[in-house]
C-alpha cells in the first residue's frame, strides 16, 4: 500500500469509530432513560395538591426545628495567635431529630394501607 492509501484508510477508520461512538452514546442515553422509566413505573402517583401538601409539611417541620439551639451542634474550639477563642469546626449532630420531625409531618398526610395477611404488599 502507498502512503496515500494508508492515510485514506486511517481517515475512513477514524470516521467509522466516530460514527459508532455517536451510536453508542445514543444507546447509552436511551438505556439510562429506559432504566429510569422502569424505576418510575412502580412509584405511586401523586396529584399536584398532594405534592404541595408534602412540600408544606417538610417546610413546616424544618421551620419548627430550632437550628439556633447549640445542643444540636458539636463545636471544637481553639485559641488563635492573639489568644482569642475561635470555633475551629462545628458539626450538625441532631439530624436524626430533624428527619424524625419531617417523617412525622409527612406521615400525618397519609393513612397506612391495610393488607390482608398472606398477601404480598407489593401487589396493588
Chimera marker file (.cmm) of the C-alpha trace (Angstrom):
<marker_set name="trace">
<marker id="1" x="0.000" y="0.000" z="0.000" r="1" g="1" b="0" radius="0.5"/>
<marker id="2" x="1.084" y="3.514" z="-0.646" r="1" g="1" b="0" radius="0.5"/>
<marker id="3" x="1.223" y="6.287" z="1.893" r="1" g="1" b="0" radius="0.5"/>
<marker id="4" x="-1.880" y="7.977" z="0.452" r="1" g="1" b="0" radius="0.5"/>
<marker id="5" x="-3.842" y="4.720" z="0.574" r="1" g="1" b="0" radius="0.5"/>
<marker id="6" x="-2.851" y="4.184" z="4.208" r="1" g="1" b="0" radius="0.5"/>
<marker id="7" x="-3.760" y="7.774" z="5.136" r="1" g="1" b="0" radius="0.5"/>
<marker id="8" x="-7.123" y="7.357" z="3.373" r="1" g="1" b="0" radius="0.5"/>
<marker id="9" x="-7.756" y="4.067" z="5.216" r="1" g="1" b="0" radius="0.5"/>
<marker id="10" x="-6.840" y="5.681" z="8.568" r="1" g="1" b="0" radius="0.5"/>
<marker id="11" x="-9.207" y="8.563" z="7.853" r="1" g="1" b="0" radius="0.5"/>
<marker id="12" x="-12.024" y="6.150" z="6.979" r="1" g="1" b="0" radius="0.5"/>
<marker id="13" x="-11.445" y="4.111" z="10.132" r="1" g="1" b="0" radius="0.5"/>
<marker id="14" x="-11.451" y="7.245" z="12.300" r="1" g="1" b="0" radius="0.5"/>
<marker id="15" x="-14.777" y="8.324" z="10.752" r="1" g="1" b="0" radius="0.5"/>
<marker id="16" x="-16.241" y="4.870" z="11.373" r="1" g="1" b="0" radius="0.5"/>
<marker id="17" x="-15.112" y="4.971" z="15.002" r="1" g="1" b="0" radius="0.5"/>
<marker id="18" x="-16.673" y="8.416" z="15.496" r="1" g="1" b="0" radius="0.5"/>
<marker id="19" x="-19.969" y="7.235" z="13.975" r="1" g="1" b="0" radius="0.5"/>
<marker id="20" x="-20.097" y="4.204" z="16.234" r="1" g="1" b="0" radius="0.5"/>
<marker id="21" x="-19.277" y="6.334" z="19.279" r="1" g="1" b="0" radius="0.5"/>
<marker id="22" x="-22.262" y="8.533" z="18.417" r="1" g="1" b="0" radius="0.5"/>
<marker id="23" x="-24.462" y="5.433" z="18.227" r="1" g="1" b="0" radius="0.5"/>
<marker id="24" x="-23.043" y="4.128" z="21.497" r="1" g="1" b="0" radius="0.5"/>
<marker id="25" x="-23.778" y="7.390" z="23.313" r="1" g="1" b="0" radius="0.5"/>
<marker id="26" x="-27.293" y="7.463" z="21.839" r="1" g="1" b="0" radius="0.5"/>
<marker id="27" x="-27.889" y="3.897" z="23.009" r="1" g="1" b="0" radius="0.5"/>
<marker id="28" x="-26.405" y="4.753" z="26.395" r="1" g="1" b="0" radius="0.5"/>
<marker id="29" x="-28.755" y="7.717" z="26.806" r="1" g="1" b="0" radius="0.5"/>
<marker id="30" x="-31.725" y="5.586" z="25.747" r="1" g="1" b="0" radius="0.5"/>
<marker id="31" x="-30.678" y="2.869" z="28.194" r="1" g="1" b="0" radius="0.5"/>
<marker id="32" x="-30.442" y="5.366" z="31.057" r="1" g="1" b="0" radius="0.5"/>
<marker id="33" x="-33.856" y="6.822" z="30.220" r="1" g="1" b="0" radius="0.5"/>
<marker id="34" x="-35.425" y="3.371" z="29.966" r="1" g="1" b="0" radius="0.5"/>
<marker id="35" x="-33.948" y="2.275" z="33.315" r="1" g="1" b="0" radius="0.5"/>
<marker id="36" x="-35.370" y="5.415" z="34.952" r="1" g="1" b="0" radius="0.5"/>
<marker id="37" x="-38.773" y="4.700" z="33.382" r="1" g="1" b="0" radius="0.5"/>
<marker id="38" x="-38.662" y="1.211" z="34.886" r="1" g="1" b="0" radius="0.5"/>
<marker id="39" x="-37.915" y="2.656" z="38.329" r="1" g="1" b="0" radius="0.5"/>
<marker id="40" x="-40.674" y="5.255" z="37.930" r="1" g="1" b="0" radius="0.5"/>
<marker id="41" x="-43.196" y="2.654" z="36.748" r="1" g="1" b="0" radius="0.5"/>
<marker id="42" x="-43.882" y="1.354" z="40.263" r="1" g="1" b="0" radius="0.5"/>
<marker id="43" x="-43.881" y="4.698" z="42.032" r="1" g="1" b="0" radius="0.5"/>
<marker id="44" x="-47.252" y="5.821" z="43.356" r="1" g="1" b="0" radius="0.5"/>
<marker id="45" x="-48.683" y="8.796" z="41.540" r="1" g="1" b="0" radius="0.5"/>
<marker id="46" x="-49.473" y="11.974" z="43.428" r="1" g="1" b="0" radius="0.5"/>
<marker id="47" x="-51.642" y="14.883" z="42.428" r="1" g="1" b="0" radius="0.5"/>
<marker id="48" x="-50.170" y="18.384" z="42.380" r="1" g="1" b="0" radius="0.5"/>
<marker id="49" x="-52.173" y="19.138" z="45.535" r="1" g="1" b="0" radius="0.5"/>
<marker id="50" x="-50.636" y="16.131" z="47.316" r="1" g="1" b="0" radius="0.5"/>
<marker id="51" x="-47.148" y="17.213" z="46.275" r="1" g="1" b="0" radius="0.5"/>
<marker id="52" x="-47.847" y="20.703" z="47.613" r="1" g="1" b="0" radius="0.5"/>
<marker id="53" x="-49.070" y="19.185" z="50.894" r="1" g="1" b="0" radius="0.5"/>
<marker id="54" x="-45.860" y="17.155" z="51.245" r="1" g="1" b="0" radius="0.5"/>
<marker id="55" x="-43.745" y="20.198" z="50.443" r="1" g="1" b="0" radius="0.5"/>
<marker id="56" x="-45.673" y="22.220" z="53.027" r="1" g="1" b="0" radius="0.5"/>
<marker id="57" x="-45.254" y="19.513" z="55.678" r="1" g="1" b="0" radius="0.5"/>
<marker id="58" x="-41.500" y="19.312" z="55.112" r="1" g="1" b="0" radius="0.5"/>
<marker id="59" x="-41.179" y="23.098" z="55.113" r="1" g="1" b="0" radius="0.5"/>
<marker id="60" x="-43.192" y="23.352" z="58.349" r="1" g="1" b="0" radius="0.5"/>
<marker id="61" x="-41.083" y="20.691" z="60.075" r="1" g="1" b="0" radius="0.5"/>
<marker id="62" x="-37.841" y="22.397" z="59.050" r="1" g="1" b="0" radius="0.5"/>
<marker id="63" x="-39.156" y="25.801" z="60.126" r="1" g="1" b="0" radius="0.5"/>
<marker id="64" x="-40.151" y="24.416" z="63.542" r="1" g="1" b="0" radius="0.5"/>
<marker id="65" x="-36.719" y="22.899" z="64.136" r="1" g="1" b="0" radius="0.5"/>
<marker id="66" x="-34.525" y="25.058" z="66.358" r="1" g="1" b="0" radius="0.5"/>
<marker id="67" x="-31.299" y="25.482" z="64.410" r="1" g="1" b="0" radius="0.5"/>
<marker id="68" x="-30.131" y="28.090" z="66.949" r="1" g="1" b="0" radius="0.5"/>
<marker id="69" x="-30.019" y="25.550" z="69.773" r="1" g="1" b="0" radius="0.5"/>
<marker id="70" x="-26.319" y="24.963" z="70.414" r="1" g="1" b="0" radius="0.5"/>
<marker id="71" x="-27.086" y="21.454" z="71.689" r="1" g="1" b="0" radius="0.5"/>
<marker id="72" x="-27.710" y="20.497" z="68.053" r="1" g="1" b="0" radius="0.5"/>
<marker id="73" x="-24.058" y="21.053" z="67.186" r="1" g="1" b="0" radius="0.5"/>
<marker id="74" x="-20.702" y="19.665" z="68.159" r="1" g="1" b="0" radius="0.5"/>
<marker id="75" x="-18.270" y="22.570" z="68.312" r="1" g="1" b="0" radius="0.5"/>
<marker id="76" x="-14.482" y="22.375" z="68.595" r="1" g="1" b="0" radius="0.5"/>
<marker id="77" x="-12.821" y="25.495" z="69.941" r="1" g="1" b="0" radius="0.5"/>
<marker id="78" x="-9.220" y="26.624" z="69.670" r="1" g="1" b="0" radius="0.5"/>
<marker id="79" x="-7.059" y="29.611" z="70.581" r="1" g="1" b="0" radius="0.5"/>
<marker id="80" x="-5.681" y="31.751" z="67.791" r="1" g="1" b="0" radius="0.5"/>
<marker id="81" x="-2.331" y="33.563" z="67.889" r="1" g="1" b="0" radius="0.5"/>
<marker id="82" x="-3.867" y="36.606" z="69.562" r="1" g="1" b="0" radius="0.5"/>
<marker id="83" x="-5.193" y="34.476" z="72.418" r="1" g="1" b="0" radius="0.5"/>
<marker id="84" x="-8.780" y="34.725" z="71.202" r="1" g="1" b="0" radius="0.5"/>
<marker id="85" x="-11.118" y="31.745" z="71.328" r="1" g="1" b="0" radius="0.5"/>
<marker id="86" x="-12.367" y="30.724" z="67.935" r="1" g="1" b="0" radius="0.5"/>
<marker id="87" x="-14.570" y="27.996" z="66.538" r="1" g="1" b="0" radius="0.5"/>
<marker id="88" x="-12.241" y="25.514" z="64.870" r="1" g="1" b="0" radius="0.5"/>
<marker id="89" x="-15.078" y="23.414" z="63.475" r="1" g="1" b="0" radius="0.5"/>
<marker id="90" x="-18.752" y="22.753" z="64.010" r="1" g="1" b="0" radius="0.5"/>
<marker id="91" x="-20.896" y="19.822" z="63.004" r="1" g="1" b="0" radius="0.5"/>
<marker id="92" x="-24.671" y="19.420" z="62.988" r="1" g="1" b="0" radius="0.5"/>
<marker id="93" x="-25.267" y="16.314" z="65.110" r="1" g="1" b="0" radius="0.5"/>
<marker id="94" x="-29.026" y="16.280" z="65.583" r="1" g="1" b="0" radius="0.5"/>
<marker id="95" x="-30.040" y="15.272" z="62.071" r="1" g="1" b="0" radius="0.5"/>
<marker id="96" x="-31.998" y="12.250" z="63.333" r="1" g="1" b="0" radius="0.5"/>
<marker id="97" x="-34.408" y="14.518" z="65.245" r="1" g="1" b="0" radius="0.5"/>
<marker id="98" x="-34.880" y="16.731" z="62.183" r="1" g="1" b="0" radius="0.5"/>
<marker id="99" x="-35.519" y="13.692" z="59.965" r="1" g="1" b="0" radius="0.5"/>
<marker id="100" x="-37.969" y="12.314" z="62.514" r="1" g="1" b="0" radius="0.5"/>
<marker id="101" x="-39.882" y="15.594" z="62.562" r="1" g="1" b="0" radius="0.5"/>
<marker id="102" x="-40.092" y="15.637" z="58.764" r="1" g="1" b="0" radius="0.5"/>
<marker id="103" x="-41.186" y="11.999" z="58.544" r="1" g="1" b="0" radius="0.5"/>
<marker id="104" x="-43.858" y="12.543" z="61.210" r="1" g="1" b="0" radius="0.5"/>
<marker id="105" x="-45.239" y="15.587" z="59.374" r="1" g="1" b="0" radius="0.5"/>
<marker id="106" x="-45.353" y="13.765" z="56.038" r="1" g="1" b="0" radius="0.5"/>
<marker id="107" x="-46.859" y="10.609" z="57.571" r="1" g="1" b="0" radius="0.5"/>
<marker id="108" x="-49.707" y="12.671" z="59.021" r="1" g="1" b="0" radius="0.5"/>
<marker id="109" x="-50.765" y="13.415" z="55.427" r="1" g="1" b="0" radius="0.5"/>
<marker id="110" x="-51.419" y="9.729" z="54.667" r="1" g="1" b="0" radius="0.5"/>
<marker id="111" x="-53.130" y="6.732" z="56.147" r="1" g="1" b="0" radius="0.5"/>
<marker id="112" x="-51.432" y="3.370" z="56.162" r="1" g="1" b="0" radius="0.5"/>
<marker id="113" x="-52.897" y="0.811" z="53.767" r="1" g="1" b="0" radius="0.5"/>
<marker id="114" x="-54.213" y="-2.423" z="55.219" r="1" g="1" b="0" radius="0.5"/>
<marker id="115" x="-53.167" y="-5.655" z="53.516" r="1" g="1" b="0" radius="0.5"/>
<marker id="116" x="-54.842" y="-8.994" z="54.209" r="1" g="1" b="0" radius="0.5"/>
<marker id="117" x="-52.499" y="-11.438" z="55.901" r="1" g="1" b="0" radius="0.5"/>
<marker id="118" x="-50.582" y="-13.630" z="53.499" r="1" g="1" b="0" radius="0.5"/>
<marker id="119" x="-50.824" y="-11.159" z="50.609" r="1" g="1" b="0" radius="0.5"/>
<marker id="120" x="-47.699" y="-9.575" z="49.265" r="1" g="1" b="0" radius="0.5"/>
<marker id="121" x="-47.556" y="-5.831" z="49.978" r="1" g="1" b="0" radius="0.5"/>
<marker id="122" x="-46.105" y="-5.106" z="46.551" r="1" g="1" b="0" radius="0.5"/>
<marker id="123" x="-49.358" y="-6.110" z="44.840" r="1" g="1" b="0" radius="0.5"/>
<marker id="124" x="-51.809" y="-3.312" z="44.067" r="1" g="1" b="0" radius="0.5"/>
<link id1="1" id2="2" r="1" g="1" b="0" radius="0.2"/>
<link id1="2" id2="3" r="1" g="1" b="0" radius="0.2"/>
<link id1="3" id2="4" r="1" g="1" b="0" radius="0.2"/>
<link id1="4" id2="5" r="1" g="1" b="0" radius="0.2"/>
<link id1="5" id2="6" r="1" g="1" b="0" radius="0.2"/>
<link id1="6" id2="7" r="1" g="1" b="0" radius="0.2"/>
<link id1="7" id2="8" r="1" g="1" b="0" radius="0.2"/>
<link id1="8" id2="9" r="1" g="1" b="0" radius="0.2"/>
<link id1="9" id2="10" r="1" g="1" b="0" radius="0.2"/>
<link id1="10" id2="11" r="1" g="1" b="0" radius="0.2"/>
<link id1="11" id2="12" r="1" g="1" b="0" radius="0.2"/>
<link id1="12" id2="13" r="1" g="1" b="0" radius="0.2"/>
<link id1="13" id2="14" r="1" g="1" b="0" radius="0.2"/>
<link id1="14" id2="15" r="1" g="1" b="0" radius="0.2"/>
<link id1="15" id2="16" r="1" g="1" b="0" radius="0.2"/>
<link id1="16" id2="17" r="1" g="1" b="0" radius="0.2"/>
<link id1="17" id2="18" r="1" g="1" b="0" radius="0.2"/>
<link id1="18" id2="19" r="1" g="1" b="0" radius="0.2"/>
<link id1="19" id2="20" r="1" g="1" b="0" radius="0.2"/>
<link id1="20" id2="21" r="1" g="1" b="0" radius="0.2"/>
<link id1="21" id2="22" r="1" g="1" b="0" radius="0.2"/>
<link id1="22" id2="23" r="1" g="1" b="0" radius="0.2"/>
<link id1="23" id2="24" r="1" g="1" b="0" radius="0.2"/>
<link id1="24" id2="25" r="1" g="1" b="0" radius="0.2"/>
<link id1="25" id2="26" r="1" g="1" b="0" radius="0.2"/>
<link id1="26" id2="27" r="1" g="1" b="0" radius="0.2"/>
<link id1="27" id2="28" r="1" g="1" b="0" radius="0.2"/>
<link id1="28" id2="29" r="1" g="1" b="0" radius="0.2"/>
<link id1="29" id2="30" r="1" g="1" b="0" radius="0.2"/>
<link id1="30" id2="31" r="1" g="1" b="0" radius="0.2"/>
<link id1="31" id2="32" r="1" g="1" b="0" radius="0.2"/>
<link id1="32" id2="33" r="1" g="1" b="0" radius="0.2"/>
<link id1="33" id2="34" r="1" g="1" b="0" radius="0.2"/>
<link id1="34" id2="35" r="1" g="1" b="0" radius="0.2"/>
<link id1="35" id2="36" r="1" g="1" b="0" radius="0.2"/>
<link id1="36" id2="37" r="1" g="1" b="0" radius="0.2"/>
<link id1="37" id2="38" r="1" g="1" b="0" radius="0.2"/>
<link id1="38" id2="39" r="1" g="1" b="0" radius="0.2"/>
<link id1="39" id2="40" r="1" g="1" b="0" radius="0.2"/>
<link id1="40" id2="41" r="1" g="1" b="0" radius="0.2"/>
<link id1="41" id2="42" r="1" g="1" b="0" radius="0.2"/>
<link id1="42" id2="43" r="1" g="1" b="0" radius="0.2"/>
<link id1="43" id2="44" r="1" g="1" b="0" radius="0.2"/>
<link id1="44" id2="45" r="1" g="1" b="0" radius="0.2"/>
<link id1="45" id2="46" r="1" g="1" b="0" radius="0.2"/>
<link id1="46" id2="47" r="1" g="1" b="0" radius="0.2"/>
<link id1="47" id2="48" r="1" g="1" b="0" radius="0.2"/>
<link id1="48" id2="49" r="1" g="1" b="0" radius="0.2"/>
<link id1="49" id2="50" r="1" g="1" b="0" radius="0.2"/>
<link id1="50" id2="51" r="1" g="1" b="0" radius="0.2"/>
<link id1="51" id2="52" r="1" g="1" b="0" radius="0.2"/>
<link id1="52" id2="53" r="1" g="1" b="0" radius="0.2"/>
<link id1="53" id2="54" r="1" g="1" b="0" radius="0.2"/>
<link id1="54" id2="55" r="1" g="1" b="0" radius="0.2"/>
<link id1="55" id2="56" r="1" g="1" b="0" radius="0.2"/>
<link id1="56" id2="57" r="1" g="1" b="0" radius="0.2"/>
<link id1="57" id2="58" r="1" g="1" b="0" radius="0.2"/>
<link id1="58" id2="59" r="1" g="1" b="0" radius="0.2"/>
<link id1="59" id2="60" r="1" g="1" b="0" radius="0.2"/>
<link id1="60" id2="61" r="1" g="1" b="0" radius="0.2"/>
<link id1="61" id2="62" r="1" g="1" b="0" radius="0.2"/>
<link id1="62" id2="63" r="1" g="1" b="0" radius="0.2"/>
<link id1="63" id2="64" r="1" g="1" b="0" radius="0.2"/>
<link id1="64" id2="65" r="1" g="1" b="0" radius="0.2"/>
<link id1="65" id2="66" r="1" g="1" b="0" radius="0.2"/>
<link id1="66" id2="67" r="1" g="1" b="0" radius="0.2"/>
<link id1="67" id2="68" r="1" g="1" b="0" radius="0.2"/>
<link id1="68" id2="69" r="1" g="1" b="0" radius="0.2"/>
<link id1="69" id2="70" r="1" g="1" b="0" radius="0.2"/>
<link id1="70" id2="71" r="1" g="1" b="0" radius="0.2"/>
<link id1="71" id2="72" r="1" g="1" b="0" radius="0.2"/>
<link id1="72" id2="73" r="1" g="1" b="0" radius="0.2"/>
<link id1="73" id2="74" r="1" g="1" b="0" radius="0.2"/>
<link id1="74" id2="75" r="1" g="1" b="0" radius="0.2"/>
<link id1="75" id2="76" r="1" g="1" b="0" radius="0.2"/>
<link id1="76" id2="77" r="1" g="1" b="0" radius="0.2"/>
<link id1="77" id2="78" r="1" g="1" b="0" radius="0.2"/>
<link id1="78" id2="79" r="1" g="1" b="0" radius="0.2"/>
<link id1="79" id2="80" r="1" g="1" b="0" radius="0.2"/>
<link id1="80" id2="81" r="1" g="1" b="0" radius="0.2"/>
<link id1="81" id2="82" r="1" g="1" b="0" radius="0.2"/>
<link id1="82" id2="83" r="1" g="1" b="0" radius="0.2"/>
<link id1="83" id2="84" r="1" g="1" b="0" radius="0.2"/>
<link id1="84" id2="85" r="1" g="1" b="0" radius="0.2"/>
<link id1="85" id2="86" r="1" g="1" b="0" radius="0.2"/>
<link id1="86" id2="87" r="1" g="1" b="0" radius="0.2"/>
<link id1="87" id2="88" r="1" g="1" b="0" radius="0.2"/>
<link id1="88" id2="89" r="1" g="1" b="0" radius="0.2"/>
<link id1="89" id2="90" r="1" g="1" b="0" radius="0.2"/>
<link id1="90" id2="91" r="1" g="1" b="0" radius="0.2"/>
<link id1="91" id2="92" r="1" g="1" b="0" radius="0.2"/>
<link id1="92" id2="93" r="1" g="1" b="0" radius="0.2"/>
<link id1="93" id2="94" r="1" g="1" b="0" radius="0.2"/>
<link id1="94" id2="95" r="1" g="1" b="0" radius="0.2"/>
<link id1="95" id2="96" r="1" g="1" b="0" radius="0.2"/>
<link id1="96" id2="97" r="1" g="1" b="0" radius="0.2"/>
<link id1="97" id2="98" r="1" g="1" b="0" radius="0.2"/>
<link id1="98" id2="99" r="1" g="1" b="0" radius="0.2"/>
<link id1="99" id2="100" r="1" g="1" b="0" radius="0.2"/>
<link id1="100" id2="101" r="1" g="1" b="0" radius="0.2"/>
<link id1="101" id2="102" r="1" g="1" b="0" radius="0.2"/>
<link id1="102" id2="103" r="1" g="1" b="0" radius="0.2"/>
<link id1="103" id2="104" r="1" g="1" b="0" radius="0.2"/>
<link id1="104" id2="105" r="1" g="1" b="0" radius="0.2"/>
<link id1="105" id2="106" r="1" g="1" b="0" radius="0.2"/>
<link id1="106" id2="107" r="1" g="1" b="0" radius="0.2"/>
<link id1="107" id2="108" r="1" g="1" b="0" radius="0.2"/>
<link id1="108" id2="109" r="1" g="1" b="0" radius="0.2"/>
<link id1="109" id2="110" r="1" g="1" b="0" radius="0.2"/>
<link id1="110" id2="111" r="1" g="1" b="0" radius="0.2"/>
<link id1="111" id2="112" r="1" g="1" b="0" radius="0.2"/>
<link id1="112" id2="113" r="1" g="1" b="0" radius="0.2"/>
<link id1="113" id2="114" r="1" g="1" b="0" radius="0.2"/>
<link id1="114" id2="115" r="1" g="1" b="0" radius="0.2"/>
<link id1="115" id2="116" r="1" g="1" b="0" radius="0.2"/>
<link id1="116" id2="117" r="1" g="1" b="0" radius="0.2"/>
<link id1="117" id2="118" r="1" g="1" b="0" radius="0.2"/>
<link id1="118" id2="119" r="1" g="1" b="0" radius="0.2"/>
<link id1="119" id2="120" r="1" g="1" b="0" radius="0.2"/>
<link id1="120" id2="121" r="1" g="1" b="0" radius="0.2"/>
<link id1="121" id2="122" r="1" g="1" b="0" radius="0.2"/>
<link id1="122" id2="123" r="1" g="1" b="0" radius="0.2"/>
<link id1="123" id2="124" r="1" g="1" b="0" radius="0.2"/>
</marker_set>
